[in-house]
Amino acid sequence: MAPVAAFPAPTPAEELPTPRLRAPPGFKVETFASDVLDARMIREGDRGTIFVSSLFVANRVYALAPKPGGGRELKVALDDTPLPNGIEFHDGALYVATPQRILRFDRIEDRLDDPGPPTVIYDRFPPGGQHSWKSLRVGPDGKLYVSVNAPCNACAPGPEQGRIIRMNLDGSGVETVADGVRTSVGFDFDPVTGDLWFTDNQRDWLSEDMPSDELNHVTKPGQHFGFPYCHSGIMTDPELGWGRSCDEFSRPAALLGPHMAPLGMRFYQGRMFPPAYAHAIFVARHGPWNRTRKDADVAVALRDARGRVISVEPFLTGFVQDNEYVGRPVDIHVMKDGSLLVSDDHNGAIYRVSYVGPEPAAVTPAGSSAPRR
């Protein structure tokens, strides 16, 4: 049960597991891009450029730029950038988070070959330790949301760690949005209410079957989601949970399986998929490294009319063959045409999932309450 080694080079296109990936009837899976070493988080620019971050191997941010005659050209927009997992595109600028800084590259789609020196937005993060890489999103309130993960497997983190914060786009006005967070790599905002939802990886080395990783829903700023005292909303930590109760903390909106390593997540806001997927939550489950049985997929969390999760089901499978990883999904992006992009850092690839079955009826909001005023 050693950590899964990352490939030092991307898998050749003809060797990708695309033919073995399976989605529900009516859906098509194809290779969108290969040769994207260590492909992690995905963002889309105003002109259709697909930006892809990396982490441990490449230390790059890539750009898949549309070519005038069709197709895309793979460029290295940023090189030699330490652990640039978190990226975001907003108002023509690319935001990039390293363990210690948030950088902004203005007019990035005009300058893919030479982005120039960045503007430093923020550089006051605490020392990293484990899980020091960041994730970024600009919320519906126009603020920049950032995960500042716990520096350990299980410990009482300092007051500036184990949380999700938000700040103004110039780095000012930092405040905590969610506390008691161990390792969040993906978050998104309900398209109707604007509420923040996030994935959270729970601690290792308690057992193969516990704790279960979480999908969480923030309903008010500053909620505490339990780490390191309570895991999965149902069990106190055997070392750090003495004298504490899970009733003190916000419970998960859904459990995502033991050690499943849920990373990127997105609300589905496209119009290509059938109505049942309107405002559902797609989650990339990267899969366990310290569990005997391997498992990895893109899951979908379906919700009722009040926005509550009613089921979590596999959507895109086939990443494990004969109990060995042939791919590991990391992030999900909803394209403007309604298809899904899924990154795979194991192979350095991006897959596209589209719906080609019967023409779906008009999509109606199926997963949220009325907008808040």
C-alpha positions in Angstrom: 0.0 0.0 0.0 2.7 2.4 -1.0 1.7 5.7 -2.6 0.9 5.4 -6.3 3.9 6.5 -8.3 3.2 9.3 -10.8 4.4 8.7 -14.4 7.4 10.8 -15.3 6.0 11.3 -18.8 2.5 11.5 -20.2 1.0 8.3 -21.7 1.0 8.3 -25.5 -2.5 9.0 -26.9 -2.9 5.6 -28.4 -2.2 3.9 -25.0 -4.8 6.0 -23.0 -7.6 4.0 -21.3 -10.3 6.0 -23.2 -11.8 2.9 -24.8 -12.3 1.3 -21.4 -14.0 4.3 -19.7 -17.7 3.8 -19.3 -20.5 6.4 -18.8 -24.3 5.8 -18.7 -26.2 4.9 -21.9 -26.4 7.8 -24.3 -23.1 9.3 -23.3 -19.8 9.3 -25.3 -16.3 9.3 -23.9 -13.4 10.5 -26.0 -9.9 11.9 -25.6 -9.8 15.7 -25.6 -6.1 16.1 -25.1 -3.0 14.1 -24.4 0.6 15.0 -23.5 -0.6 17.2 -20.6 1.8 15.9 -18.0 0.3 15.7 -14.5 -3.0 17.3 -15.6 -4.8 18.7 -12.6 -7.3 21.6 -12.4 -9.1 22.9 -15.5 -10.3 26.4 -16.3 -11.6 28.0 -19.5 -10.7 31.4 -20.8 -13.1 33.9 -22.6 -11.7 32.8 -26.0 -12.0 29.1 -25.3 -8.4 28.5 -24.1 -8.3 25.6 -21.7 -5.9 26.1 -18.9 -4.6 23.1 -17.0 -2.5 23.1 -13.9 -0.1 20.5 -12.6 1.3 19.5 -9.2 4.2 17.2 -8.2 5.7 16.2 -11.6 5.4 19.0 -14.1 5.2 22.2 -12.0 3.6 23.9 -15.0 0.4 25.5 -16.2 -0.6 24.5 -19.7 -2.8 26.3 -22.2 -4.8 24.4 -24.9 -5.3 27.2 -27.3 -7.9 26.9 -30.2 -6.3 27.0 -33.7 -7.9 29.0 -36.5 -8.4 25.9 -38.6 -9.7 23.8 -35.8 -8.1 21.7 -33.1 -5.9 22.9 -30.3 -2.3 23.8 -29.7 -0.7 22.7 -26.4 1.5 25.5 -24.9 3.4 25.7 -21.7 2.0 29.0 -20.3 4.0 28.8 -17.1 7.1 26.7 -16.3 9.1 26.0 -13.2 6.3 27.1 -10.9 6.2 25.3 -7.6 3.1 23.1 -7.1 0.7 25.4 -9.1 -2.4 23.3 -8.4 -4.9 26.1 -8.0 -5.8 28.2 -11.0 -8.7 30.4 -11.9 -9.6 32.6 -14.9 -11.5 35.8 -14.2 -11.9 39.0 -16.2 -9.2 38.1 -18.7 -6.6 37.2 -16.0 -5.2 33.9 -14.9 -4.8 33.5 -11.1 -2.3 30.9 -10.0 -1.8 29.6 -6.4 1.5 28.2 -5.2 2.0 27.0 -1.6 3.1 30.5 -0.6 1.6 33.0 -3.1 -1.3 33.9 -5.3 -0.2 35.4 -8.6 -2.2 37.1 -11.3 -1.3 37.2 -15.0 -3.3 39.9 -16.8 -4.5 39.5 -20.4 -3.3 36.0 -20.4 -5.0 34.9 -23.6 -3.0 37.6 -25.4 0.2 36.5 -23.9 0.3 32.7 -23.8 3.8 32.5 -25.2 5.2 35.2 -22.7 2.8 36.0 -19.8 5.4 38.4 -18.3 5.9 39.1 -14.6 2.8 38.5 -12.4 1.1 40.7 -9.9 1.5 39.2 -6.4 -2.0 39.2 -4.9 -1.2 37.5 -1.6 1.9 36.1 0.0 1.1 35.6 3.7 0.2 31.9 3.9 1.6 29.9 6.8 4.3 27.3 6.2 2.9 24.4 4.3 3.8 20.9 5.4 1.5 18.2 3.9 -1.3 19.3 1.6 0.3 22.8 1.1 -1.0 23.2 -2.4 -4.0 25.5 -2.9 -7.3 25.5 -4.8 -8.9 28.7 -6.2 -12.3 29.9 -7.3 -13.9 33.3 -7.8 -17.3 33.2 -6.1 -20.6 34.8 -7.2 -19.8 37.6 -4.7 -16.7 38.5 -6.7 -14.3 37.3 -4.0 -11.4 34.9 -4.4 -11.9 31.6 -2.4 -8.8 29.7 -1.4 -8.2 26.4 0.5 -5.6 26.5 3.2 -5.3 22.8 4.2 -4.1 21.1 7.3 -0.3 20.5 7.3 -0.7 16.9 8.5 -2.6 13.7 8.4 -4.1 14.2 11.8 -3.2 17.1 14.1 -4.6 20.3 15.6 -3.7 22.8 12.9 -2.8 26.4 13.6 -5.5 29.1 13.4 -4.6 29.9 9.8 -4.8 26.4 8.5 -7.5 23.8 8.0 -9.9 26.2 6.5 -11.3 27.8 3.3 -10.8 31.6 3.2 -12.0 34.3 0.9 -10.5 37.7 0.0 -11.0 40.6 -2.3 -9.3 40.2 -5.7 -6.5 42.5 -4.5 -5.7 40.2 -1.6 -7.3 42.4 1.1 -10.2 41.6 3.4 -9.3 38.0 4.3 -11.9 36.1 6.2 -12.7 32.4 7.1 -15.6 30.9 5.2 -15.2 27.3 6.4 -13.2 25.9 9.4 -12.4 22.3 10.4 -11.3 21.4 6.9 -8.6 18.8 6.4 -7.8 18.8 2.7 -10.1 20.4 0.2 -9.0 20.3 -3.4 -12.3 21.2 -5.1 -15.2 23.6 -4.4 -18.0 25.2 -6.4 -21.0 27.4 -5.9 -24.7 26.4 -6.1 -25.9 28.2 -9.3 -29.1 29.2 -7.7 -28.4 30.0 -4.0 -24.7 30.9 -4.4 -23.8 28.6 -1.5 -20.3 27.1 -1.3 -19.9 23.3 -1.5 -16.6 21.6 -1.2 -14.9 18.2 -1.1 -12.8 17.2 1.9 -10.4 14.3 2.3 -10.4 12.7 5.7 -7.5 11.3 7.7 -5.6 8.1 6.9 -4.5 5.1 8.9 -7.6 4.5 11.1 -8.9 1.6 9.0 -9.4 0.6 5.4 -13.2 1.4 5.7 -13.2 4.6 7.8 -13.4 7.4 7.8 -15.4 8.3 4.7 -14.5 11.4 2.7 -17.0 14.2 2.6 -19.0 16.5 0.4 -19.8 19.6 2.5 -22.3 22.5 2.2 -21.6 25.9 3.7 -24.8 27.7 4.8 -23.2 30.4 6.9 -19.6 31.8 7.0 -17.3 30.3 9.6 -19.0 26.9 10.0 -16.8 24.2 11.5 -16.8 20.8 9.7 -15.1 18.8 12.4 -11.4 18.2 11.6 -9.4 17.1 13.5 -12.0 16.1 16.2 -14.7 14.5 14.2 -14.6 12.6 10.9 -17.4 11.9 8.4 -19.8 13.5 10.9 -20.1 10.2 12.7 -16.9 9.3 14.5 -14.6 11.2 16.9 -10.9 10.9 16.4 -9.3 8.2 18.6 -6.4 10.6 19.5 -7.8 14.1 19.2 -11.5 13.6 19.8 -11.5 12.9 23.5 -14.1 15.1 25.2 -15.6 16.2 21.9 -18.8 15.2 20.1 -19.7 15.2 16.4 -22.8 17.1 17.4 -20.6 20.2 17.9 -19.9 20.4 14.1 -21.6 20.7 10.8 -22.3 17.3 9.2 -21.4 16.4 5.7 -24.0 16.8 2.9 -22.9 13.4 1.6 -20.3 10.8 2.3 -18.1 9.9 -0.7 -16.5 6.6 0.4 -13.5 5.7 2.5 -10.2 7.2 1.3 -11.7 7.9 -2.1 -9.8 11.2 -2.4 -12.5 13.4 -3.9 -10.8 16.3 -5.6 -12.4 18.6 -8.2 -16.2 19.1 -8.2 -18.6 21.1 -10.4 -22.3 21.8 -10.5 -23.7 20.9 -13.9 -25.1 24.1 -15.5 -25.0 23.0 -19.1 -27.9 22.2 -21.4 -26.5 19.1 -23.2 -27.2 16.4 -20.5 -30.7 15.1 -19.7 -32.8 17.0 -17.2 -32.0 14.6 -14.3 -28.5 16.1 -14.2 -29.5 19.8 -14.0 -27.6 21.3 -11.1 -26.3 17.9 -10.0 -22.8 17.8 -8.6 -20.0 15.9 -10.4 -17.1 14.8 -8.3 -13.7 13.4 -9.4 -12.8 10.6 -7.0 -9.1 10.2 -7.4 -9.0 6.9 -5.5 -7.2 5.5 -2.5 -3.5 4.8 -2.3 -3.6 3.1 1.1 -6.5 0.7 0.7 -6.3 -2.8 -0.5 -9.1 -2.4 -3.0 -8.5 0.3 -5.6 -11.4 2.5 -6.8 -11.6 5.7 -8.8 -14.4 7.3 -10.9 -16.3 10.5 -11.6 -19.4 10.3 -9.3 -22.6 12.4 -9.6 -24.5 13.6 -6.5 -28.1 14.0 -7.4 -30.2 16.4 -5.4 -33.9 16.9 -4.6 -35.9 20.1 -5.2 -34.6 21.5 -1.9 -31.0 21.0 -2.9 -30.3 18.1 -0.6 -28.2 15.2 -1.8 -30.4 12.1 -2.3 -27.8 9.8 -3.9 -24.2 9.5 -5.0 -23.7 7.3 -8.0 -20.8 6.4 -10.3 -21.0 8.2 -13.6 -17.6 7.7 -15.4 -15.9 4.4 -14.5 -13.2 2.1 -15.8 -10.2 3.9 -14.2 -9.4 0.6 -12.4 -8.7 -2.7 -14.2 -7.7 -5.8 -12.3 -7.3 -3.7 -9.1 -4.7 -1.5 -10.8 -5.1 2.1 -11.8 -5.2 2.8 -15.5 -6.3 6.4 -14.8 -7.0 8.7 -11.9 -9.5 11.6 -12.4 -8.7 14.9 -10.8 -10.9 17.8 -12.0 -14.1 18.4 -13.9 -15.0 21.3 -16.1 -18.4 22.0 -17.8 -17.7 23.3 -21.3 -19.8 26.0 -22.9 -21.5 23.4 -25.1 -22.5 21.4 -22.0 -20.0 18.6 -22.3 -17.7 17.6 -19.4 -13.9 17.7 -19.4 -12.2 15.3 -16.9 -8.4 15.6 -16.2 -6.3 12.5 -15.4 -2.9 13.2 -13.7 -2.0 9.5 -13.9 -1.8 9.6 -17.7 -1.4 13.3 -18.4 -4.7 13.4 -20.3 -8.1 15.1 -20.5 -11.3 13.3 -21.6 -14.5 14.7 -22.9 -17.9 13.3 -22.0 -20.8 14.3 -24.2 -24.4 13.3 -24.5 -25.3 11.8 -27.9 -28.5 9.9 -26.9 -32.1 11.1 -27.6 -32.5 14.9 -27.6 -33.1 15.8 -23.9 -36.1 18.0 -23.0 -35.5 21.5 -21.8 -33.4 21.5 -18.6 -35.2 22.7 -15.5 -33.6 23.5 -12.2 -33.8 20.2 -10.4 -31.5 20.7 -7.4 -32.0 24.0 -5.7 -34.4 26.2 -3.9 -35.4 29.6 -5.0 -32.7 32.3 -5.4 -31.8 34.2 -2.2 -32.4 37.9 -2.2 
